[in-house]
């Protein structure tokens, strides 16, 4: 109403006569009623003033414009009916402009004052946002508006030099090359990564820089994971150690892979494990005719089944595509029934025992599954004319120092020799060899996370121990690519990047958790476990490689063994399983794999007893 009376005062140049005053008082209830109804219908009253944004301004505009248009319409009706207007049109327009300016400016002023008062808090967390695009702006406003946190965005950093020197919401933008300068000149507590498309290598560099200054790093999730298209502060999470070890996206020959998998029957052994389950997920994206998921672990297999049901619940074709089978690869009859019923065209063999110290104490179990189970599966594949057999091996098979690695090397030898055997005319046997995968069952990273959550200490076997790492999806992508390109008999090696010192991994995980080494948590060295190496290898001294069309995959040049000889010695090894004489079994493996030299193991004494 104040705006309406102010419009009269301005219209008549501050010289209102009694007639004008009477007219204004007479029309005031009508104007008040129209404004009240328009504000109620557009719900301008429902917004929280200190969080005023674009949507609130739009509601105010709609409310005032609709009300003003109705007033103009009433004026026109009255003019047609009585040949005179209720109120001069100029007063309606002035009233509209005053209302618009007053309502938006008052809200904006209140919001600025509120944020200014909050920003003067002595415990304000100083934040730098990496990314000055739309996502970065939304991130800033999310941090500004959340009343439960106490953040102050002091700078944007962006790799686009075109944005450098400009401002967003009054906050300066710096180029990515000035990140260290921004950190050093300001007391930065946290950095929030808010770039939707950033290379893994660049992301790693940013995180490494922040960790070197003891700055916490958080990450904004992709837009598609925002709740109803809006970012919530609780969605901004701390970065994980996996973000430091991830590498740039792998380019795959998807067209060729689709030709080899689309409409085919695929068998995945060890399907409930980390590698097997991810292979299954990726194979499903190529629309196989059927995928058989075989594992002896009932609960993880059930969980995988539920995951796939949930993912494909609206896709009947996909739901009918996979078959869950509980079974052991050492069960000859079970495998034969699977092959007789489904006739798999492609086998991805990921079933294996993999834990080094455990297998060092249980050689019989290691040989039974990793050697005998592989032999049964491979022989059955040949019998039923499977097109491709892709075996997942390990870098621990190279110059093995433990029972697990040696058992995998024996399995490699067998499938490679079987590929060239006289009675195998159809099946291509392909072996893939790589190192540790991030987050796999029983791996070091989940173990360290558990120790950190419990307050420590973090136990590391040796200060110089190193391992190769890659993510589970990356490893499985390369398995599919190698299986696709193989002609049979190859052992494919994956580019694992640079080896990582485990103690450095532990230190970074401590920093990423917001803790201080030596103050909040300790690292303890417990000594090498039985059969453990200081450093893993991907090639033995007698091997070298040839490149492939894929830059991350090479082929180990290994002379294949004659199948008849291999079959005989492995037959002798399998016969020993019934006696469960660990020393006898390990000694036989050392004879089959001469480079198998035990380390930190009770079987070191057997190295002098090997028969050439």
N, C-alpha and C positions, 0 to 999 in steps of 0.2 A: 504493500500500500504506500510505503514511503516513496517508492519509485514513481508511482502514479501521481502523487501530489507534487513530487519534484519535477515531473514532466510538465505539469501545469505552470509551475513557477518559472521554469526555463522558457516555456512557450510564450508566456506573457511578460518576459524580461523582468521578472521579480516585481511586477506591478499588477497584482490580482485585484479585480473589483469584486463587489459583493455578488454579482451574477456568476462570475467564474467560480467563486468559492462555493456557492450554492450548487452549481452544476457538478463540481468535483465531488462534493459530499453526496449528492444524489446518485452519481454513477459508481461510487466507491464499492458498495455491496456487490454490484454486478461484476466489476473487475476482480474483486476479491474471490468471488465464487468461481469465476472462470479459471483463475490461477490455481485455486485450491483443487479443483477437479483435475486439471491438467497435471499438477504435481503428483496427485494421488495415483492417477492412471500410469504415469511413467515411473513412479516410485523413486523420485529424486531424493526423498527423505531417507531411503534405506541404506545409502552408501556411508561408509565410515570416512569422516572428513579427512583424517590424517593419511588415509590411503587413496585419496582422490586420484583418478587416472582418466584416461581417454574415454572410457565407457561412461563415467559420471558426467563428463562434459557433453557427450552426445545426448544423454538423457535430459540434461538441462536445456540444451538446444531444442530438442523435440518438444519439451513441455512448454517453453516460452513461445516457440514459433506456432504451435498448434493453438495455444490460447490467444495469441495476437491475431491469427487468421480468423478465429471465431469472432473476436471483437470487431474486426473489419467487416465480416459478414453481417453481424448485427447492425453495424453502422449503415451498410448498404440497404438492408431490409427496411430500416427506419427511414432512410432517405427516400426510398421508393414509395413507402406508405404515407409519409407526411411532408415530403419535399424538404426535409432538413435533417442534418446529422446529429447523433447524440453527443458526439465528442469529435473535435477536429482530428483528422487523420495524423497530423503532425504530432499530436500528444500521444497517440497510440504508438507511433514509431519511436519517439523519445523514451517512452515508458519501456518499450521492448529493449532498447539499447542499454538503458540504465540497469534494468534487471539482469540482462546477460552479463554485463561487466561486473556488477556487484556480486552476483552469485558465484561466478568463476574465480574472480580475483580474491574474494574472501576465503574460499576453500583453498586456493593455492597458497595464500598468505599463511593460513593456519598450518597447512602441511609443511611449509618451509620452516616456520617457527618451531614446530614440533620436532622436525629432524635436526634443527640446529641445537635445540635443547638437549636432545639425545646424544648428539655428536660431541658434546662437551663433557661426557662421562670420562673419568680418568682411567677406566678399565676397558676402553674401546679397543676391539681387535682390528688391527690395520690389515686391510686386504688389497691385494693386487689381482685384477681379473685379466687373464691371458685370453685375448679375443675381444675385439672391439666391434663385432658385428651385431646382428639382431639378438643372437643368443647371449652375447656379453651384456647387452643393454638389459635384457630380461633378467639376467642373473643379478645385475646391480640392483634393479628395482625389487627383486625378490628379497635380497639381503636388507635393503633399506626398509621394507615394509613389515618384515617379520619382527613382532614386538618381543619375541622370546629370546632373541639373540642381540648381541651388541657389537655390530660390525660397522666399520667405516671403510668404504672403498676409496683408496687414495690415488689409484692410477689404473689405467688400462694399458696393456702391452699387446701389440699386434704385429704380425709379420708383414703386413701391407704397409709399405712406406708412404702410400698416398694418404693414410689416416694419421700418420705421425704429425704431432704439433697441433692437432685439432682437439676438441673436447666433446664429451658426451655427458649430458646432465651436469655440466660444470667440472667434470673430472678429466684431467689431461690424458692424452694418448701418446705412448712412447713406442718407438720401433722395437722389434724383437731383439735386435742387436744390442739394445740398451738395457736388457733385463738385469744384468749384474749391477749396472750403474743405479738403476731404480732401487734395487735391494740395498745397496751400500749407502745410498743417500737418505733412505727412509727406514724407519723401524717397522719392517714388514713382518707380520706374524703368520699370514697364510697367503697362498696363491691358489686361485680357483681357475682351473682349465675350462674354458667355455668356448671351445672351437669344435664345430660339428665335423669338419673334415681336416684332419691333421695326420701327417705320417707318423708311424710308430717311432721312427728314429728321431724325429723332431720332438715328439712327446717325451721320449726318453731323455733327450738332452735337457729339456726344461726341468724335468723332475730331478735329474742329477744335479743341476745347478742349484735348485732350491734346497736339496738335502745337504749340499756342501755349506749352506748358510743356516742350517737347522730350521728351515721354514717348512711348515706343514703344507701339504699339497692336497687339494681336493679336485674332484672331477664332476662336471655337469653331464648327466646322461644324455643320450641321443633324444631328439625331439619326439620321436615316436613312443618313447617311454614316459613322457610327461603325462601327468594325470589330467585327463580331459583337455589336453593341449596347453595346460598351464604348469609352470615349474613351481615346485614346492621346495622349501629350504631343506627338508628332510631327505630329498632326493639327491642333494649334493653330497657325495660320499668321498671318503679318503681314497686316494689311489692305492692300488694293491701292488705287491712286488711283481705280479705278472705284467703290470704295465711297463716295468723297467726291462723286462726280458722279452717282451713281444717284439716281433719284427714286422716289416712292411708286408702288405697283402701279397700272397703268392699268385702269380698268373698261371692258370691251369688251362690245359687243352680240353675245355669242357665239351666241345663238339665231338672230339674223338672218344672221350670217356662216355659220352651219351650213347655213341654207336656201340660201344662194348658192354654197356650195362642196361640200356633201355630194352625192356621186354625180355631180359635174361633172368634166370633163376640164380640167386646168390646165396651162398652159405657163409655165415660169419661165426667162427668159433671164438670162445672167450667173449661172447657178445655182451655180457654183463659188466665187463671190465671197462677201464677208462678208454683204452684204445678201441676195443671191439664195439662198444656202444656208440662212439663217435663215428667209426667207419659205417655203422648201420645208419646213423642219421644222414650222413653224407650220401650214401648209396641210394637212400630213399628219394633224394632230390633228383635222381636220374631216372625215376619211374621204372624200376625193375618189374618183371612179371611177378616175382615172388622173392622174398628175402627170409631165409631161415636163420633165426637167432638161437644159437646153441651155447649153453653154459651149464655147469653143474651147480653154480651158486644160485640157490632158489630165490632168496630175498632180493638181491640186486637185479636178477632177471625179472622178477615181478615188478620192481620199481621202474625198470625200463619199459615194460609192457604198459604200465599205467601212464608213463610219460608220453608214449606214442599214441595211446588211446586219446589222451587229452589233446595232443597236438593235432591229430587227424580226425577228431570226433565228427566234424562236418564233411569229411571226405570219405565216402564209403569205399571208393576204389582203393585208397591208400590203406584203410583199415583192413581190407581183405588181402592186402599185399604182403603183410608180415606174419610169420608163424613163429611162435615161441616153443622151443624144445629144451626140456631139462634133460641133460645127459652128459656123459663123460666121454672124451675122445678116446679113452683107452678101452671103451666098450665096443668091441668089434660088431656085435649084432645090432646095437643101437645105430651105429654109423651106417651099416649096410641098409637098414630099414629106411633111414633118412635119404640115402642116395637112391634107393629103389623107388621111393615114393615121389621125390621131388626132382631127381636128376639135375643137380646144380651145374650150371655152366661155369660159374666162377666161385672159387673158395678163397676167403680171406681168413688166414689162420693166425688168430691172435691169442689163442689159449696157451697159457704157459705159467709155470711157477717162476717168480722173478726176484724174490727177496734173497739177497746174497747171504747174509748170516744164517737165515733159516735153512736155506738149501745146503749150506756148508755142513750143517748138522744132520741133514736128511738127504744124502745122495741118492738113496733108493727112490724117494719120491720125485726128485728132480729128473732122474733118468726115465722113470716110468711115464711121467707126463710129457716132458720136453723132448725126449727121444722116442720112446715107444709109442706115445700118443701121436706124435707127428708122423711116425712111420705108418701107423695104421691108417691115418687120415690120408696121407699121400698115396699109399697103395690103393686105397678105395677110390680115390679120385681118378687114378689111372684106369682102374677096372671099369669105371662107369664113364670113361671118356670125357671127363671134365676139361673144359677148354683152358682155363687159367687157374693156377694155384699160387696165391701170393702169401708168403710166409713173413710174419713180423719177427725180426730178430733184434739184436741189441749190440751196442758197442762193447759190451762186456765179453762178447764172443771173440774179440780180437786179443791175441796173446793172453788168454784167460789166466786169471790168478785164483779163480774160485770155481766151485762145482757148478753153480748156476750158469756162468759164462761158458764153461766147457761143455755143458749139456746142450746149450744153444748152438755152439759151434759144431758139435756132432750132428745135430739136426740139420744145420746148413749143409754139411757135407753130404748127408743122405739125400736131401731133396735135389741138390745140384747134380749128384751122380744119377739119380732116378730120371732126371730130365733127359740125359743122354743115353739112357739104357735102350737096348734093342727092342724091348717089348712095349715101350712107351712111344706111341706114334701120334698122339693127339694133345696131351696135356703139357702146357708150358709152365715150368716151375720157376718162380721168381722170388728172390729173397730181398727184403728191405732191412737195412741196418741203421739204427739211430740211437741217440743217447737218451738221457732222462727227459720226461715230459712234465710240464708244470701242472701241479695239482692232481696227478694220478694217484690212485689208491696206494697209501703207504709211503708216498714220496716225501722228500725232506721239507717242502714248503708247508703242507698241511701240518706236519709234525712241529715245525717251528712256530706256526700260528697257535697251535694248541699250547705250547710251552710259554709263549708270550702271554696268552690269555690267562694262564695259571700263575703268572708272575715270575716265571723262570725257575732255574737258569736254563739258557739255551745250550744244549749239548752238541758240540762239534767234535768229530773224531780226531782231526789233525789240523793244525793251523795252515798247512799248505795244500790241503786236499782240494781238488778242482773237479768240476763236472760240466758236461755240455747240457744245455737245456733248450727245449723248444715247446711251444704250446701244443696241447692235444689236437686242436683243429688243424694246426699247421702240419703236424706229423702225419695225421690221417689223410690230409690232402696230398701229401707227397707219396704216401702209400698207394693211394688210388692212381696217381699219375704214373708211378713206377710200374704198377700192375698193368696199366694201360699201354705203356710203351715197350714193355718187355717182350723179347722174342723167345725167352726160355733159357735157363741156366745162369742168368746174371745175378750178381749180388749188388744191389743198389745202395749207395751211400748218400746220406742227406747232408747238406751244408748246415752244420749245427752252430755256425757262428764261432765266437771266441769262448773258450772255457771260462767258467765263473768260479772264483774262489768261494767256497762254501761259507767261510767266516765273513767275507765281505757281504754275501747274501744275508747272513744273519744280522749284521750291523745295519744294513739298509732296511730290513724288516723292522728292526727296533726303532729306527728313526721314523719310518712311515707310521708306526703305531703311536708316535708322539712321546716315546720314552727316551731316557738317556742311559746309554751304556755305562756301567760302573756306578750309576746312581739309583736307577729304577730297576735295573735288571743286569744280570751277569752272563758271560759266556764261559762255559767250562769245556776243556778239552779232555776227552775220555779215552783216546787212543783208537787206532784202527780196529775195526771189527774183523772177525775171521773172514779171510778171502778178499778183503777190500784193498783196492789200489789207491795210490795217491792221485793218479791221473788216468783217465780212460783214454782209449785210442779208437779210431775208426778204421785204421788199416794196420796190418802187421808189417814187419820188416820185409817180408817176401812179396808183399802186394803193392801194386800201384793202380792208378785209375785212368780211365778214359772218359772224356766228357760226353754228355748227351745234349739234346736240344734244349733241355731245361737247365738254367744256370745253377739251380740248387741241388741237382741230382747228378752224381757221377757213378760209373760202374767200376767195381773192384776187379782188377785183372787177376783172377785166381784160376790156376790150372785145375780142372775138374778131376775127381778121382774116378777110377774105374768101378762101375756099379757092382760087379761081382765081388770084388775085394771088399768094398764098403759094406755090402749086404752081409757078407760072412762075419766081419768083425763086429758089426752092430748086432747081428744075431747072437753072437757070443756074449756081448754086453747085456742084452735083454734076458738071456738065459740066467745070468747071475742075479737078476732081481729077486728070484724066488728064495735065494739063500740070504738075502739082506745083509751081506757082508760088505760094509761100507768101504773098507780098505781095498778089497778086491775090485769093487766097482770103480773106485776112483783111480786105481792103478791101471785098469783097462782103458779108462778115458784118457789117461796120460799117454798110453800107447797109441790110441787113435789120433789124439791131438798132441803132437810132440811139443808144441809151444806152450802147453798148459803147465805152468810153473806155479805151484801154490805159494801164497803169501799170507803170513800171519795166520797159519792154519796148522792143524794137527797132521795134515797130509803132506807137509813139506818133506818129511822123511822118505816119502815114496818117490820123490824126484830122482833119487839115485838108483832106484830099482827099475826104472822104465826100460823096456826092451825096444831096441831100435826097430 
